[in-house]
Amino acid sequence: MRASRSLAALIGVASLGIALTACQDQASGMVVAHTGARYVETFTNPSIRGCHPFREGVTHVKNYTLSSMLLYTTPDCTVPPGGSSIYVDMQSSDQVVPSYGPWRSFSFAPE
């Protein structure tokens, strides 16, 4: 009887581990984008995979998620020649430098 309890406990722990891993497909929280004082868009619990384009270029991004993100000036999360992406840590924000241009997309940094 002892072996079956141990097996049941092992199965329970494995199931919990699989469930927690599945939950990591989303960045818990919100990403809020503005242009000046004007609200543009909010992403709630966005996928941590892929590229997320903004509806229009934004000048201020607040990362209220539990994941770090990268901001891009291109709509497809690519870095143009001579350009770069900007790293925004979890629970922080970034405002574009006027000479850099507006943010057009974001992705989540690999963890």
C-alpha positions in Angstrom: 0.0 0.0 0.0 2.9 2.3 0.7 4.2 2.1 -2.9 0.8 3.3 -4.3 0.8 6.4 -2.0 4.3 7.3 -3.2 3.3 6.8 -6.8 0.2 9.0 -6.3 2.3 11.7 -4.7 4.8 11.5 -7.6 2.0 11.8 -10.2 0.5 14.8 -8.3 3.9 16.6 -8.2 4.5 15.9 -11.9 1.0 17.1 -12.8 1.6 20.3 -10.9 4.9 20.9 -12.6 3.3 20.5 -16.0 0.5 22.8 -15.1 2.9 25.5 -13.9 5.0 25.2 -17.0 1.9 25.6 -19.2 1.1 28.9 -17.4 4.4 30.4 -18.4 3.2 31.0 -22.0 1.8 34.4 -20.9 3.4 37.4 -19.2 1.2 38.0 -16.2 0.0 41.6 -16.1 -0.4 44.4 -18.6 1.6 46.4 -21.1 0.2 50.0 -21.5 1.2 52.2 -24.4 0.8 56.0 -24.8 1.8 58.7 -27.3 2.4 61.8 -25.3 -0.6 62.1 -22.9 -2.9 60.1 -25.2 -3.6 56.5 -24.4 -3.0 54.2 -27.4 -3.3 50.5 -26.4 -3.2 47.9 -23.5 -2.1 44.3 -23.8 -3.4 42.1 -21.0 -1.5 38.9 -20.2 0.2 38.8 -23.6 1.9 35.7 -24.9 5.6 35.6 -24.1 6.2 34.2 -27.6 6.3 36.2 -30.8 6.1 39.8 -31.8 3.4 42.2 -30.6 2.9 45.2 -32.9 1.3 48.4 -31.6 -1.6 49.8 -33.5 0.4 53.0 -34.1 3.8 54.3 -33.0 4.0 55.0 -29.3 6.3 57.2 -27.2 5.8 55.7 -23.7 5.5 52.1 -22.6 4.7 50.8 -19.1 5.6 47.2 -18.5 3.3 46.0 -15.6 4.1 42.3 -16.3 6.4 39.9 -14.5 8.6 39.5 -17.6 11.2 41.7 -19.2 10.6 43.0 -22.6 12.3 44.5 -25.7 11.0 47.5 -27.6 11.5 48.0 -31.3 11.1 50.9 -33.8 9.9 48.4 -36.5 6.5 46.7 -36.6 8.0 43.2 -36.9 10.4 43.2 -33.9 13.5 43.4 -36.0 16.4 45.7 -35.5 17.1 48.0 -38.4 20.7 48.5 -39.6 22.5 50.7 -37.2 19.6 50.5 -34.8 18.9 48.6 -31.6 16.2 47.3 -29.4 15.6 48.7 -25.9 15.4 46.5 -22.8 12.6 47.3 -20.3 12.7 45.3 -17.1 9.6 43.9 -15.5 7.4 46.4 -13.5 9.1 49.5 -15.1 8.6 51.8 -18.1 10.5 53.5 -20.9 10.0 56.8 -22.8 11.4 57.1 -26.3 14.1 59.7 -27.0 12.7 62.0 -29.7 15.6 61.3 -32.1 15.1 57.6 -31.8 11.5 57.5 -33.1 8.4 55.9 -31.8 8.1 52.2 -30.6 6.2 50.1 -33.1 6.4 46.6 -31.5 7.6 44.6 -28.6 8.6 41.1 -27.6 9.6 39.5 -24.4 13.2 38.9 -23.5 14.3 35.3 -23.1 14.6 34.3 -19.5 
